[in-house]
Amino acid sequence: MTAREMDEDNHMLALSVIAHRSRLAVFRMLAAAGPPGVAAGEISAQLGIAPSSLSFHLKDMLRANLVSGRREGTFIYYSAALDVIQGVIDFLIENCLADAKRSGE
């Protein structure tokens, strides 16, 4: 598998993971919170997602590199990986919209 194919696979994974209402809500919350992130319990409480469901969603988001987590004592704080989602957006513009943009000029 080439580096380009691996990169494309990573972008597709991120797109498929974020294409879920709860995970998108989590990503929005984390993006708004910025680098300090939000504790898992706070995410659960604010979004009304059961802790077991939230763990499942966060695991998928970690696998797709959409979030990162850091432990502080007994809490885990999650932050959005804005550079990863920007990479997905750039990939879509480059690979899916480039021809449309050129034909509209």
Secondary structure, DSSP 8 states (H G I E B T S, - for coil): --HHHHHHHHHHHHHHHH-SHHHHHHHHHHHHH-TT-EEHHHHHHHHT--HHHHHHHHHHHHHTTSEEEEEETTEEEEEE-HHHHHHHHHHHIIIIIHHHHHHT-
